[in-house]
Amino acid sequence: MKRTPQKHVVCIGGGTGTFVALRGLKQYPLSLSAIVSMSDSGGSNRRIRDEFGLLPTSDLRQCLVALSDENGGIGLLRKLFMYRFEKGQGIAGMTFGNLFMAALTDIVGSQEEAIRQTGKVLRIKGAVIPVTFTETNLLATYEDGHTVGEEHLIDEPEHDGRIKIVNVYLKPAATPNPEALAAIGSADMVVIGPGDLYTSILPNLLVSGVPEALKKTKAKIVYVMNLMTKYGQTYNFTAQDHIRTLERILGKTVDTVLINTKPLAPKALAIYAKYHEIPVKNDLPESSYYRVVKAPLISSTLYAKSSSDALIRSLIRHNSEKLASALFDIMERSIS
C-alpha cells in the first residue's frame, strides 16, 4: 500500500515566535522546515559574530531545539542547548548551544555543515535552513531621517521608539540560500511569524529571491499576527498596519491571517504599558483578498528570563499547542 506523503509546512521567522510554532507543529504528521533570519547582532550573537567570525546562531539554535526529540537523553540535551551561563568571566550570558555550534563549526569546517550535524545530534523532526549565508546587517531609516545600522538597536532603540520606520534594508544585499528557496517552492503551507515584524520576519523577506519565491509558490501563505505592539518597531500598530508593511514587500500574497481573540492578563498588560506596548488591535476588514481566522491562541504562563540574559524578552507568548492546532486546521481546510 502506497503511503501518502506528508504535507510540507515551512515556517519563516526567527526567535521565540518561530520556536513556539515549530514546537507545536512537530506533534503533527507534517514535514517541517524552518527558514531563519541571519542578521541578528545583539546579545550573545554579537560575540558570536565578533569573536568567532560566524553568522548569528541564536535563532538557529532555538529552531533546532524546537524541532528536537524531547524523549530520554535527547530531552536532557535539549535543556542543555538552551542553558544560559550565569557565571564565568567571558561566558556569562552565552548559551551552551551557541558555544557548541561555534566549536562544531571549527571541527567540521563550515557553519552550514555544523547546523546539519547539530540537527542530527538533537534528532530534529524537519530541517532548519538559514535564509542566507551572506554576512549582512539590517538597517532602518526613520521618519525623522536618521538611520540605525544594527538589528539590536532597532529591537532595543536608544532613540525615541515612537518614531516610525519608513524603510528597512540589508547591507550588503544578501544572496539567498538555494535550500530556502527550494523549501518555499515545495511547501503546501508557509507560515510567516509570529515574531517581531522588523527584526525577526522582514530580515528573511528582504533577502533577494525570497519575495519572488513566495509570490510564485502554490503554498497557502498564513501570517500569524503578533499579540503585542513593539516599542521601536511597531509602536501603536494595528493589525492592518502589520499587513500593509508586509504588502510593501510581498504584495497581496497572504492567503490567511491568524489572530488571537483571548484577552490578555491585566498583570502582563500593566508591565507592557510601562514600555509603551499594547495589544495589537484587530481592525482587519471583514472582506478582503485574505481570510481572517480568529482563535484563542495565547499561553497563560508569563515568561521569566534568565538573570544573565541582557535582552528584553516577551512576557506573553502564543501557546504552542493552540497555535499548531489552528495552523493545522487552516491547512486541512485549504486542501480539502
Helices and strands as residue ranges (DSSP letters): E 7-13, H 15-25, E 30-36, H 44-52, H 58-66, H 72-82, H 96-108, H 111-121, E 127-130, E 137-142, E 147-148, H 151-155, E 165-171, H 178-186, E 189-192, I 197-201, H 202-205, H 210-216, E 220-224, H 239-250, E 256-260, H 266-274, E 291-295, H 320-335
